Amino acid sequence: MDDQRLTRERFFSSAEPEPPVSVRGAIAKSWQRSQLSGVQPDGFAPPYAIPDTEHEHRLLRATRPVLQRLGEQLSGCSTAVVVADARAQIADRWVEDDQLERQLDRIMLATGFSYSEDHVGTNAIGTALEQGGSATVAGGEHFADVLQGMACAAAPVHDPRTGRVLGLIDVTAMHRDFSPLMLPLVLQAAANVEQRLVDEASVDERVLLARFLQAARRTRRPVVSMNDHVLIENPAAAELLDATDHAVLWEEVRRAREAPTAPDATLQIGHGGAITARFWPVVDGGQLVGELVMLDPQTPPRSSLRTRPGNPGAARSAPTHLPLLVGRSSAWAETVAKAAHYAQGRGRVLLEGHPGVGKLAVARAMHELRGGDGVFVVRDAADIATEGVAAWTEHTAAVLAGPPATVTIQHLELLDATAAQKLAQAIDRMADQSEVWLAATITTGVLGARAPLRDRFPNTMVVPPLRQRADDVPVLIEHLLGKRGCAPEVLSALVGQQWPGNVRELREVLHFLCMEREGGAPLRLTDLPPEYRLRRPRGLTLLEQAEFNAIVDALSACRGNKLHAAKRLGISRSSLYRKMGAFEIHWA
């Protein structure tokens, strides 16, 4: 212990501390993190917060029987057992020895106090969380002076359904009573807790089933009983819903839980019908375990609404959908109706929308709706950078004056005043009997040459961003993945994203995942990048949304390293943890 104290003193006194060769690598790295977080060895002040009993309920319900058995095994030993949550806040403790209990009170290893590394430095609880695995810290390995006389071992408890850390089990003793057996003991305890969580999930399933049977016996209407990992439905619901509908329905369940009251929800399902969903919480012993959903179809299904690739002929016969494109939300239905209307006319159409929404794809679909006669020509204003203004405008004018075709001018916002004026003149020269059907795309919020050219496009339609089309996300995923498919929890996670890059971002994410995961197996939640496993909170202000996005971007760029992410954001690590807690960002 004296050698460790001397090593620590040399470490703290060095201007640029290097990992001491006489200290375990994990401890040296923890010392560095602690020092960079601003923790002082002689300044010990773990913060206190009122425990979030609702958040901890599931963890404590599973750990308390294990704590009791572990306490019985340690009876007569001067050892304490502690439970901490995923933020390193102490949630519960068991200690039999009066002297040790007084010592734990002195070092504030008690309910409500935080033992995270950025508050108290190197310790088994905080260090295990930072390492993402078990940790043992004894005597002089502790960063804080007041912890020098202690020894502890901690192991994380993972949620068996999501793999996320729910909390930790810690065994603490005086350093003189340290035993190497403390670590295997706490690892076994953590494994026992995780098994109880599995068994608990089975209890939830039985409760959901009982509530489902009770409701299903009284009605022939579609009935669903569900939580985030179980779904039970009667034949009427199974005939009405598919896997993508289940994800949309679960998203509505989440919305209903966040509302002060649980209003009915009207949904568009994959077969094209509208349904009303009514929600009733399923509770067991005061604990919410799931939701009972009664479904009431409003309109008969229309199998043609969800367009399948390779069937453009059917699309032309009924302009209620766009060839090769999919969607079922009300926002998409309005887009389809406008596109079908404008496609049948001879007027010029301006397609407006955010980057990645699919403006060019809509223009191509409108070309198919018109019968696909002639060629589909795209003139991209971005090509001016390589072709030059004169060559680009001359070529575009020639296309507009040419044989029958559908011409789409892309990225109008990139045109400067000269190019915009020449394009306007070329459009004016188009004869009324011209067989060229003209469309153009422009990015929302970018002025550029928008004003002088708007008069040349009497018809304008806005392609909505994907965040306004949450009901379309499961359909798009099914369309993009084809036979590969994905697990329901993947659909649920992706439905909850904001998708600033819109359909293009969704397509790129799925393409990347398919490239990474070979073999054609369905995608799982663990395949998603961490930032896409997070659900965006609802009801945030624009400022809060920007802050949430900045935190997620920083964590992603730093591969989950909280210290580096905090430095990137220009805040302390403790501030980052507080903000992550406020936004319910759980980053493994």
N, C-alpha and C positions, 0 to 999 in steps of 0.2 A: 504493500500500500504506500509506503514511503517512496519507493521508486516511481510509482504512478504519480504521486503528488509532485515530485521533482520534474517529471516529464511534463506535467500540465503547466507548471510554472514556466518552464522554458518555452512551451507552446504559446502561452498567453503573452509572454514578454517579447516574442519575436515580431518584427514588423510585418513579415510575410510568412506566417506559420506554415511549416511543411509537416506532412504526416509523420509522427514519431515512429521510428522503427520498433520501439519497445512496446508499442500499443497496437492492439488489434486494428486492422484496417477499417472495420465498420465503426469502431469507436472514434478513430481519428477523423473520419469523414463526418461523423456526427458532431464532433467538437468544432470542425470548420463551419458546418451549417449553423450551429448555435452561436458562434462568434459573429458570423455574418448577419444573423438575425438581431444582433444587438443585445443578446443576453449577457449579463455580468455575473461572473462566478460568485461574487459576494453580494449580489443583489437578487434575492429570492422573493418573488411576489407573484405566485400563480393567480390569475384572475378568477373571479367567482361569478357564476351566472345561475339563475334559478333553473334547475333541470327541466328539460322539455319532456314531461312525463308521457305525453301522447306519442312523441317520436320514439321514446325509449321503451314503450310498453312491450313491443314484440320481442326485443332483445332481452329484457328483464324477465319476461314470462318464460323464456327458454333457458335462461342462465340460472335462475334461483334454485331450481331443484339440483342442478349440477353443483352450484356453490355449496349447497347444504351437504351433499355427499362428499365433496372435496374437503369441506370443513371438518367433517367427521373423520376422514382419513388423516387429517393433519392435527387432530385433537391431541393436545399435550405438547405440540411443537410451537415454538414462538414464530408463527407464520401467519400472514394475512392473505386473503384472497380479495381481489379488487376487480370490478367491472367498469370499463370505460366505453364511451360511445365512439363513433367514427371520427369525432373531432377531438378526441383525447380528454373529454370532460368526464370526470368520475361520476358514474351512475349508481354504484352500490359497492359495499365492501362487507367482508366478514372477517372478524378478528376475535379471538378468544382470550389472548394474553393481555392483561390490563396494562402492563408496562409498554408493550408494543403499541397498543391502542393509543396511549398518551403520546408516544413518539410520532405516530401517524398524524395525530391532530396537530403536533408542533410543525410538521413539514407540510401540513394542509393536504395530505393525501386522503381527502374526504369528499363526500358527495357535493357536487356543484363546482369544484375547483378543476381548472384545466392543467393537464400535465403534458401539453404539446411541447415539442422541442423549441419552438420560437418563444415560449413563455418561461420554461424552466431549464432548457438545455437538455443534454443527453440524459435519458432515462428510458427504461424498458418500454413504457407505454408509448411515449412520443416517438422514440426511435423506431419501434416496430412499425408504427404507422408510416413514417417517412421511408423506411426500407421496403415496405410492402410485404413483410414477413416477420417471423418471430425474432425476439431480441433478448439478450441477457446483458445486464449492466450491474457490475459489482464494485463497491467501494470507491476507489479513486477514479474509476472510469466515469463516474457521474461528473457532469459539468459544474453543477452548483456545489458550493462548499458545504451547505447544510445537508446534502444528500450523501456525503462521503461515507457515513456510517451505515448505509443501507445497501441491500442487494435485491435485485428483482429480475423476474423473467416474465415476458408477456408474449402472447400469441393472438393473432387476429381471428375473428369469427366472421366467416363469409356467408352471405345470403346464398343458399343452395340454388335459388332460382335465377339470380342475376349475376352471381359471382362478386358482387360488391361487398366491401367491408362494412359490417353492421356495427362492430365494436371490438373490444379486446378483453381477454381474461389475463389477469396479472397475479403473480404470486410474489409477495414482498416479505423480506425478513431483515433483521439486523445483519450487517456484514459478517459478524463473527459466526452467525448461524447459516451462512450460505452453503448450499449443496448443489453440485452439478445436476442432481436429479430434479431440481426445480423446473428446468426447461421441459424435459419429457412429460412431467406432471401437468404443466399448463397446456402443452400441445394436446395431450389426451383430453383435457377438460374442454378445450376449444372444439375438438372433434365431436365430443359428446353433445355440446350445445348445437352444433350444426346438424347432427342427427335428429335432435329434438325439433329443430326448425323444419326438417323434412317431415317428421311425424305430425307436426302441427299443421302443415299444409294438407296432410291427409285428413285431419279433423275438419279443416275448412271445406274440403271437397264434400265430406259427408253432410255438413250443414247446408251447403249450397244444393246438394242433391235433394235433401229433405224438403227444403223450401220450394224447389222446382216441382217435385212430385205433388206437393200440396196445391200449387197453382195449376199445374197441368191437368189435374183430375177435374177441375171446375170449368174448363173452357176448351174449345177446339181451336182457339186462335193461336197464332205463333207465340211461343214462350221460350225465353232464353234466361239461363242463370249463369253468371260469369264473374270472374275476377281477372287479375292480370296473368294468370297461368292456367285457369280452368274455364271450359265452356261446355255447358249442357243445353241441348235444345230438343224440342219435340219435333215430330215429322213435319208439321206444318212450317216450322221455322227453318228446318233443314232444306225444305223445298224452295223456300223463299230467299235464303241467304247463301252466299258463298264465302270463301276465305277473306276476300277483300271487304265484303260487307261486314264481317266480324270485326275487322280493324276499325272501320268507320263507326260501328256501333259502340265499340269500346272507347273510342275518342269522345263520343257523345256522353257516355257514362262519366268520364272524367270531367267533362264540362258541367254535367248536372251536379256532381259533387262539389264543384267550386262555387256554384250559384247558391244564394241564400235560400231559395226554394228550388225544388226540382221540377221545372216545367216540362211539359211534353215537348218532344222534338220531332220535326218532320224531316225525313231522310229520303234521298234518292238512292235506290239500291241498284245493283249491277244489271238486273234485267229490265231496268227502265221504269219500274213502278215507284210510286211515292208511298211511304209508310209513316205512321205516327208511332213513336216509341214512348212508353210510359215507364218510369223508373221507380223501383222500391228498394231501399237498402236492405241487405241481409246482415243481421247482427247476431253475434254469439257472445254472450257474457259481456255485453257492452263494447265488444270489439267488432268493427266493420270488417266483414270477411268477403263481401262481394255485392252483387246487384242482381235483382230480378227485373227482367225487362219484358213487358207485354207489348206485342206488335199488332198494329191495326192497319192493314193495307188500305190505301185510299184510292189508288187507280190500278187497273190491271197491268201486269208486266208487259213490256214491249221488248222482245229479244233483240230488235234492231238497234236499240239505243247505243249499246256498247259495240262500236265498230271493230271488226276484226281485220287485221292486215290482209291484203290480197283480195279484197272483195269490193272494189270501187263501183262496180256496176250496181250493186244493191244500194249504194249511197246515192247515186244519181236518181234512182226511182223514188226516193223519199228524203228530201233535204232536211232531215231532222238531225243529221250528224255530218261530220266531215270525213272524207275518205282518208284512211290510214292514220287518223287521229282519234284519240279516245278521251272520254270525260263524261261525267254525269252530274256535276254540280250545277246549281242554278246559274252561277256566273258563266259557266261554260255553255249552258243551254242558250243564254242570251247571245253569246258570241256566235254559236252555230246558226241561230236564227238570222242574225245580221249578215253573216257570211253567205248564207244560202240566198238571202234576198238580193244582196249586191251582185252575187255571181250570175244571177239571171238577167241583170240589166246591162246596159252598155256604158254606164258611167264609170268614172275613174274613182279608185278607192285608195284612201290613205290608211294604213295600218299602224297604229301607235301602241307602244308598250315598253316595259322595262327590258333591259338586256336579258336574253335567254328565255323569253316567254313563248317563243315560237311564231313570231310574226311571218317569217318566210315560209314556214310550214303551213300556216293558214292560207297564205297566198297560193301555195302549190295545191292545197286541197280545193280552193275555190276554182282553180284551173280544171281540176278533175270534175267538179260539180258542173262546170260549163260543158262537159263532154270530152274534155281533153283534146280538143281540136287544135292543130298547130303545135308549135314547140313552146316549151316553157323556158324563157330567157331571163337571166338575172344579170342586171348591171349594178355592180357594187361600187358606191362612191369611194370606198376605201382604195380602189384600184387607181384612182387619180394620182396617188403618190408615185406609182411606177409608170403609168401610161402618159401622165401629163394632162392638163385641163383640156387642151385643144383636141388631142386624140380621143380622149374619153368621151367628150361631148359630141364629137363628130360620129363616133361609132354608135353612141346611144341614139342620136338623131336618125341615123340610117336604120336602126332596128325599129324605131317608132314609125318610120315611113315604109316599112317593108311588108312582106306577106303576112297572112294570119298568124298570130302568136299571142301568147300571154307574156307580157313584159313586166317584170318587177324590178323597180329601182330601189336598191337597198341602201340604208344609212343616209337618208337625206340630210341629216344634221351635219355630215362631214363636208358638205358642199360649201365652198366660199361664195362670195357675192357674184363673182364672174361666172363660175360654173352654174350657179343657181339661175342666173339670168339667161344663159344659153339654153339650159334645160327647159326653162319656161317657154322660150321662143320655139323650141322643137315641139313641145306639147301643143302650143297654139297652132302650129302648122299641120297637125294631124287632122285629116279630113273627117267630117262627120260620119261618112260611110266606111271609115277605116275598120279593118278587121282585127286590128291590134287592140287587145284588152289590157288596160294599164293599171298597175297597182304600185304602191310605194310604201316603204317602211321608214319609221322615224322613232328614235328613242325618246321615251317620256322624260321630260325635264331638261332636255337639251334643245336650245333655241336654234343655233346655226342658221340655216337657210329656210327655216320652217315658215316664216311669215310670208315672203314673196311667192312661195310655191303653194301655199295652202289654197288659194283661190282656184288653182288648177285641179284640185281634188275635191269636188263637191260632196263626196261621201266619205265619212270618217268613221272608223270603228276602233275601239280600244280592246286589245287582247289583255285580259286580266292577269295579274301576277299570280304565281302558284300559291302564295300565302292566302289568297282569297278563294282558293279552289281546293281546300283540304280534302273534300270528298273525292277529288280526282286522283289524289296521290296513290291510293291502293290500286286503282285501275291502271294508272300509268306504270306502276311497278310491275304489275302482272303482264302488261303489254311489252315492257322493255326486257323483262327476264324470260318471257316465253315459258317453256316447259320446266325451266330450272326452279323457279319459285323461291319462296323464303318463308321462314317461320313467322307465326302470327305476331310475336313480340317485335320482330323487325318491322313489320307493317305499322304496328302501333307507334314505334319510336320515330319512324320516318314521317308518319302523318303529323306528328307533333312539331316538326321543324318549321322554321320560317322561310327557308329556301330563298335567300336573297339573290341567288343566281338562277332561280326559277327552274323550268324544265331542263334546261341545259345542265345545271348543277346536278339535278337528280340523275340524269342520264350518265354524267361523268362519274358520279359516285358509284352507281351500279356497275358500270363498265370496269372501274378499278377493282371493285370487290370480286367480280367474276374472273378477272385476270389473276388476282391474288389467290383466290380459292379455286384450285383446279379440281377436275373430276366431275363437275356438273351437279354436285350436291346442293341442296337448298341452303340459302344463306341463313346464318344464325346471328343472334344479337351480338355475340362476341366478335363476329367478323367486321362489324361496323367500327369505323374510327370513333374514339371516345367522344368527340364533339357531336357526333350524330346519335349517340345513345342518350344524350341529354334532351329532356323535353323543355321547350321554351316556355317560361311562365306566361300566363295570360294576364291581361289587364295592366301591363307595364306602360309607363309613359314613354315618350320618344327618348328622353334622356336615360331612363332606366334600361330601355332596350339597347341603346348604344353601349351602356356600361356592361350589360350582360354579354353582348357580342364581343366587346373588347377583352373581357376576362376569358371567354371561351377561346378566342383567337390566340391569346397569349399562352394559355395552357396547352393548346394544340401545338403552337410553334416551339414551345419548350418541352414537349413530350411529357407533360404532366408534372414537371419539376416546379413545385410551388415557389421555391426561392427564386429561381431564374424568371418565372412568370411575374412575380412581384416586382423584381428589378426592371423587367421590361415595361411594366405598367407604371413604374415610378411610385409605388406604394410599399409599405412594409408588409412582411409576410403575414403578420397578425391581421392587418387590414384586409389582405386578400382572403384569409380564412373567414373573417366576419362577412365579407361580401358574398363569398361562396355559400355560406350558411343562409344568408338572407335570400339569395336567389335559388336555393336548394340545388346547387351544383355539386354533384358527388362525382369526383374524378379519382378513379382508382390509380 
